[in-house]
Amino acid sequence: MKTIDPKDITTVQLQAYMQTAIGPRPIALASTIDADGNPNLSPFSFFNMFSANPPILIFSPSRRVRDNTLKHTLFNVQATMQVVINVVNYEMVQQTSLSSTEYQDGVNEFDKAGFTMLKSDIVKPFRVAESPVQFECIVKEVIGLGDQGGAGNLVICEVVKMHINEAVLNEQGAIEQHKMDLVARMGGNWYTRANAGMFEVEKPLTTLGVGVDAIPEAVKKNPIFSGNDLGILGNVEQLPTMEEVQSFVSENPELQQLLLEDDQNKKLEKAKEYLIENNVTLAWQTILAQK
């Protein structure tokens, strides 16, 4: 058996061991606002419930290992002592991952991830409409666990109101867990799906995705594309140039024919096929193609 003393390895190595050994971990998609009322959204897998009376949830926005910096979520909960914790199911996992991108302060991750803001009843942070269950919470205490990179900050939240999408309820009014189809984090890029098994989601941490707000409205509103599709499209560093798009069209007789027919649905269906094949570049080039 391999035996490890935490003091003998780096924090990066230790975190990798712990995150791959301790899972699946439920995901708290935490919605906060700063002192000026600007919304922020970020997922955390250091999260769980710890009491039903009072109803207590705890999540931990840790210090970044690479540079010991703190996350906007932590500053916001310390400033306002309020948060909405939204649970994450499979239908929204790509958008949730995109919301973890480290955009600059003041950028609205709801817009970047393509989520819908819902006004809360009691607290000021917004709810995520796409989440099947949303918890409005008052922050009771924030406990810092250290001052070095990788140290957690326990945000202890008391639930003051709970919202449940009726689509996940059974005839008795209880949550039907198969309908919830929750996802959870494993190590690295790996997640697990309650109704299936493990799958990968590419981390959007090294670059800034253009965001769902960069996708044309006609694409966002077309039922061909799911929320996960939009999350994948938004997680590209930059859009293809028009020169790249034109070159792609000139080499693609099938797409040329679709453009001649001016059939937008068939063109978008082709883009969807590329997404299914995990070829996001060709999907974007097809979306942007014009006569």
ZICORSUL-V331903 format. One record per backbone hydrogen bond with DSSP energy under -0.5 kcal/mol. CO is the residue of the C=O (numbers start at 0). NH is the residue of the N-H. If there is no record, write none. Layout:
BEGIN
co->[CO CO]
nh->[NH NH]
END
This chain:
BEGIN
co->[3 4 5 9 10 11 12 13 14 15 16 17 20 24 25 26 27 27 28 29 29 30 31 33 37 39 41 43 44 45 47 50 53 53 54 55 55 56 57 58 59 62 63 68 70 70 71 72 73 74 75 76 80 82 83 83 84 85 87 88 89 91 92 93 94 95 96 97 100 103 106 107 107 108 109 109 111 115 117 126 126 127 131 132 133 133 134 135 135 136 137 137 140 141 142 147 150 151 152 152 153 153 154 154 155 155 156 156 157 160 162 164 165 167 169 173 174 175 175 176 180 181 182 183 184 184 186 188 189 190 191 192 196 198 202 206 210 211 215 215 216 218 221 225 226 227 228 229 230 231 233 235 240 241 242 243 244 245 246 247 248 251 252 253 254 255 256 257 257 261 262 263 264 265 266 267 268 269 270 271 272 273 274 277 278 279 280 281 282 283 284 285]
nh->[5 7 8 13 14 15 16 17 18 19 20 21 22 184 27 28 29 43 85 31 41 83 39 36 33 31 29 27 46 59 57 55 52 55 158 49 50 156 47 154 61 149 67 63 73 74 75 76 77 78 79 80 138 136 30 85 134 28 182 91 92 95 96 97 98 99 99 100 102 106 108 110 111 112 113 114 211 128 126 117 128 130 164 86 135 162 84 159 160 82 139 157 155 143 153 150 62 144 60 154 142 155 58 156 139 140 56 158 137 135 133 167 168 175 172 169 176 178 179 180 89 193 26 191 23 24 189 200 185 198 183 195 192 190 204 208 213 214 218 219 220 221 224 229 230 231 232 233 234 234 210 209 244 245 246 247 248 249 250 250 251 255 256 257 258 259 260 261 262 263 266 267 268 269 270 271 272 273 274 275 276 278 277 279 282 283 284 285 286 287 288 288]
END
